[in-house]
Amino acid sequence: MTVYCIELKNGSTWALKDIAHAKIPTQDKANTRMAELISEGQDASTIRVSVDTTDANPLDPTLGNTVPS
């Protein structure tokens, strides 16, 4: 199963925004969240959606995400 995350650019490096923006179950949800962050003032050139490759379990309740039914 592919999951997505929101990354921010810091200098020349991209890194996970924070754990709350990891393991997003669909690309559409990730894109929607990215658009919300941009509308809240995040510079569009410093934010992206990418495939999440972290080791956290997507069903971990502390992440606040669930697998779509």
C-alpha positions in Angstrom: 0.0 0.0 0.0 1.4 3.4 -1.0 1.0 6.2 1.5 2.0 9.9 1.3 3.5 12.6 3.4 4.0 16.4 3.4 7.6 17.5 3.2 9.0 21.0 3.7 12.2 22.3 2.1 14.9 23.6 4.4 17.8 25.0 2.4 18.5 22.2 -0.2 17.0 19.4 1.9 13.4 18.1 2.0 12.2 16.7 5.3 8.9 15.5 6.8 6.9 18.4 8.1 6.1 16.5 11.3 4.7 13.1 12.3 1.1 14.4 11.9 1.8 14.8 8.2 3.0 11.3 7.6 1.1 8.2 6.5 -1.6 10.1 4.6 -3.6 7.3 3.0 -4.3 8.9 -0.4 -2.6 11.3 -2.7 -5.8 13.3 -2.9 -5.9 13.8 0.9 -2.2 14.8 0.9 -2.7 17.3 -1.9 -5.8 18.7 -0.1 -3.7 19.1 3.1 -0.8 20.7 1.2 -3.3 23.2 -0.4 -4.6 24.0 3.1 -1.1 24.7 4.4 -0.4 27.0 1.4 -3.6 28.9 2.1 -2.5 29.3 5.7 0.7 31.0 4.5 3.2 28.2 3.7 5.4 29.1 0.7 4.3 26.9 -2.2 7.9 26.5 -3.4 8.9 25.0 0.0 6.2 22.3 0.3 5.5 19.0 -1.5 3.7 15.7 -1.4 5.8 12.6 -1.7 5.6 8.9 -1.1 6.1 8.2 2.6 9.0 5.9 3.2 9.2 6.2 7.0 9.0 3.0 9.1 6.0 4.1 11.2 2.9 1.9 11.0 0.1 3.7 9.1 -2.4 2.3 11.6 -0.6 3.8 14.6 -3.3 5.8 16.3 -0.9 8.5 17.4 -0.5 9.5 13.7 -4.2 10.5 13.4 -4.6 8.7 10.0 -6.6 5.7 9.0 -6.6 3.4 6.1 -9.5 4.2 3.7 -12.3 1.7 3.6 
